[in-house]
Structures are given as structure tokens and as C-alpha cells.
Amino acid sequence: MTSRKQEKFEMILDAAEKVIAENGFHGSQVARIAKEAGVADGTIYLYFKNKEDILISLFQNRLGSLVESFKNNISEEDSAEEALYKICDIHFSLLEENIHLAYVTQIELRQSSLELRKAIGQAVKPYIQLIEHILIKGVADGSFRRNLDTRLTRQLIFGAMDEVVTSWLISGQKYSLTAQVANTVDFFIRGLK
């Protein structure tokens, strides 16, 4: 994609994130997303097949950026515990800083069709695999117990972080999400040893 097309693509995703967060997926029309992005309705269809494709692309883009952030901030020298801390910190920080993305990822995904959730699940897969890689490393170096089911545990860790964010949203963000990192990771580590 040329830089101008990429810029427009990002503008549409930013607009979709805001519109979907404010109106819900089903209450968000493509025309409203186009208006928020400052583009003609037809321009949306140069980049996306339909509204579902916009949501899937939004997840792929944002989660891709999140996984890239993990890769840039977690080194092979980090212990498994340090890596889990960094993942939780980055995850919570990003969503606390971007409330629209938090609503889209936490609330709207649960209200989507099974087919749409499956497509978005593919975007989540690299994130889940990264968590599993850290767990395997922790088992290999003796930080975590040898009989740890890493496939189940990766889901439990992702689900626990997901639930902490959802509870924070439902509470009306009455407390700091990032202030929950230490206790969340401490809970994980106690269960992994």
C-alpha cells in the first residue's frame, strides 16, 4: 500500500474504532464511519468488503501492533516472570490509554456473530502463542512447574487479563487499570510455580 493509501486505511480504522465504541457494532453504519474518517462512503469499499471486514481488520491491525510492542519490549534475556509482567503491563496500559479500543475489544467482540469471532480469533492467535512461548521458557528453565499444561494456561492468562479489563470498563474506569498489573501477575506466578 502506498503511504497515502495506508494513511487513509489508518484513518478509517481509527474512525471505526471510535464509532463502534460509541454506538456498538450493530449500531454503527458504514456511512457514520466514513463521516468520522472524513471520506466518502464509497471510499470505505475501496479498502474493506463490508462492516464485518472493517472490524476484523481493526482487530488484526491493533493486535498486530500490540504483539509488535511485546516483541520490541521483551528480550530473550528477560525471565519468564519478567516477560509476563511486561505483557500484562503493555496490555493494560494500551487499553487504559485507548478507551475506544478497550470497548471494541472487550464489549463488542462478545456481541458479534460466531463467524466474526472466529475471524477475530485468528488475529488473537499470535498473542496467545507468545504467552505460550513464555510459559514453555519458564517450564524449561525451572521457573514454572514441570507438569504445567501450557496450552490451557495460555488461555487462562489471556482470559484473566481480559476479565480484569472488562471489569474495569464495567466499573466506569473508577480505578487505574495499570495499577492492577502487579497483583494480576502475582496471581499468575503463584499458580505457575
N, C-alpha and C positions, 0 to 999 in steps of 0.2 A: 504494500500500500504506500502511495506517495505520502509525504509528510502532511500535505493539505487534506488528503482523504483520511489519514489517521487522526488528524486533529478533529475533523467533523465526526468521525466514528466515536471518539472520546467524548465530544460534546453531547452526542445523542445518548451515550451510556450514562453520562453524568445527569442529564435531564431525566432519563428513565428511572435512575436511582431515586431522584427526588420525587418525581410524580408517583411512582409506585409506593414509596414510603408514606407519602401523604394521603393517597387515595386507595391503596390496596391494588393488587394486580388486576382483579376483575373490574375495579372502578377506574382503571387508567386506560384512556383511549390513546391510540397512536397519535391522533391529532393533538392531544394535550402534550404528549412527549415532544412532538415536533415543535409546537409553540414554545415550550420551555427551552428547547435547544436552539431556537431561532432559525429553524429551517422549514422548508415547505413540507407538507405531509408526504408528498411523493418521494422526497429525498430519503426518507426513512427506508423505503423499499429498495433503494439502491444498495443499502447496507444489510438489511435484515428481511427475512421472508415474512415474518408476522410478529405479533407482540410476544409470543412464546419464545421466538428466536432472540428477541431483544433481551428477555430475562435470562435465557441460557448464556448468551454472550456476556451479559453483565456478570454473572457468576464466574464464568471462565476467566474473564479479564481481571476481576477483583481478587479471586482466589489465586490466580496465576501470579499476581503482584505480591500477594501475601506469602506464597511459597518462595518466591524470589527473595523477599525480605528475610525469610528464615535462612535461606542459603547464604545470604550476604552477612548475616549476623551470627550464625552458628558455625564454629570451626570444628574440625576433626579432633582438635586438642581439648575441646570442651568435654567435660564429663557428661554422662547421660543425664544426670540430675541438672547440671547447668543448662543443657540443651532443652530439657523440658521446661525449665524456668523461663528461658528466652522465648520459647514458643508461646507459652501462656501469656507472658508479658506483651509480646508483639500482638497477639490475637486480641487481648483485652484493650490494649492501647489504641489499636486501629479502630475498633468498634466504638470505643468511648469518644474518639475524636470525630468519627463519622456516623452520626446518629441515623442518617438516612440509610446507609449501608447496613447498620445494625438491624433496623426494622425490616429491610428487604430480606436479609439472610435469616433472621430469627423468626419472623412472624409470617411473611408472605410465602416462604418455601413450604411451610406446613399446610397452607391452604391451596396449594397447587395440585394439579392432577398427578396421578401416579406416573404417567408417561413423562411429564415435565420434571418431576422429582428424580426420575431415573436419569434423565439427561443431565441434570444439575449434579447428581451423584457422581457422574464421570468427571466433572470439574473438581469435585472434592477429593477424588481418589489420590492425586499426588500428595495432598496434605496428610491423608491417612497413612500413606506409605512412608512419609517422612517420620511420623510418630512411631511407626513400627520399626523403622531403621534404628531410631534412638533406643527403643526398648531392646532390640536384638543386641545392640552395642552394650547396653547396661547388663544384660544377661551374660554376655561373653566376657566382660571384664570383672564380673562378680559383684557389681553394684546392686543388681536385682537378682531375685531368687532364680535358681536354675529351672524350676518347673513352671515358670511364668508362661501363660498362653498369650503370646504377643499379638496374635490376630484378634482375640477377644479384648485384650487390654487396650489396644489402639482405639477400638470403638468406644470403650468405656471412658477413656481420657477425652476423646473428642466430644462425646456426649455430655460429659460432666462440664467441660468448658462451655459448650453450647447452652446447657441449662443455667449456668451462672449468668451468662449474658441475657438469656430470656427473662430470668427473674429480675435482673437489673432493669430491663426495659419495662416490664410489667409494674415494677415499683414506681415508675416515673423518674428513674435515674436519681433517686433520693440519696445515693451514696456513690462514692468513687468506684468504678469498675476496676481500675488498675490497682486500687488498694486491696482487692481480693486475690491478687496474684500469689502472694506468699502463702496464704492459707490454702489456696487451691492446690498449689504444687506440693506443699507439705502433706496434704491428704493423699495425693498420688504417690509420693515417695514412700509413705508409711505402708501403703498397700502393695508396693512393688518389692519391698525388702523381704 
